[in-house]
Amino acid sequence: MIERQRPLDQIKQALRRSRIVLLNSPRQCGKTTLARQLLSEDSVNYFDLEDPVSLARLAAPEGLSAYWP
């Protein structure tokens, strides 16, 4: 795996400023790999916008408040 410490540090810094961070860039460039280095795929804080389960969770945002204080 390619070491990507700078992007990881930037994501961690962004998470200190905001509860939500969007990783947005071209397909197949390593967004998912970066996200999985910070948290597991089964975490309630992980959303994959190509995953039907994640999309269903986002379609009913009122249910998301149960996961966060």
C-alpha positions in Angstrom: 0.0 0.0 0.0 1.2 3.5 -0.8 1.9 5.6 2.3 -0.4 8.6 2.3 0.5 10.3 5.6 -0.1 13.9 4.4 -3.7 13.3 3.2 -4.4 11.3 6.4 -3.2 14.2 8.5 -5.3 16.7 6.5 -8.4 14.5 6.9 -7.8 14.3 10.7 -7.3 18.1 10.9 -10.6 18.5 9.0 -12.4 16.2 11.4 -11.2 18.3 14.3 -13.0 21.3 12.7 -16.1 19.5 11.5 -18.0 16.3 12.2 -18.4 15.6 8.5 -15.7 15.4 5.9 -16.3 14.7 2.2 -13.5 12.9 0.3 -14.2 14.1 -3.3 -11.9 13.3 -6.2 -11.8 11.2 -9.4 -12.7 7.6 -9.3 -10.1 5.0 -8.4 -7.7 7.4 -6.9 -7.7 6.0 -3.3 -10.5 7.8 -1.4 -11.9 4.5 0.0 -8.4 3.3 1.0 -7.8 6.6 2.9 -11.2 6.4 4.6 -10.7 2.7 5.7 -7.3 3.7 7.2 -9.3 5.9 9.6 -12.3 3.8 10.4 -13.8 0.4 9.5 -16.3 0.0 6.8 -18.9 -1.2 9.3 -18.6 2.0 11.3 -21.8 4.0 11.6 -19.6 7.0 10.5 -18.7 5.4 7.2 -20.8 6.2 4.1 -20.1 4.9 0.6 -22.3 6.7 -1.9 -22.2 3.7 -4.2 -23.5 1.3 -1.5 -27.3 0.8 -1.4 -27.2 0.4 2.4 -25.4 3.7 2.9 -27.7 5.5 0.4 -30.8 4.1 2.3 -29.4 5.4 5.6 -28.9 8.9 4.0 -32.4 8.8 2.5 -33.8 8.8 6.0 -31.5 11.2 7.9 -33.8 11.5 10.8 -32.7 8.0 11.8 -29.0 9.0 11.7 -29.4 11.1 14.9 -29.6 7.9 16.9 -25.9 7.3 16.1 -24.6 10.7 17.2 -25.1 12.5 20.4 
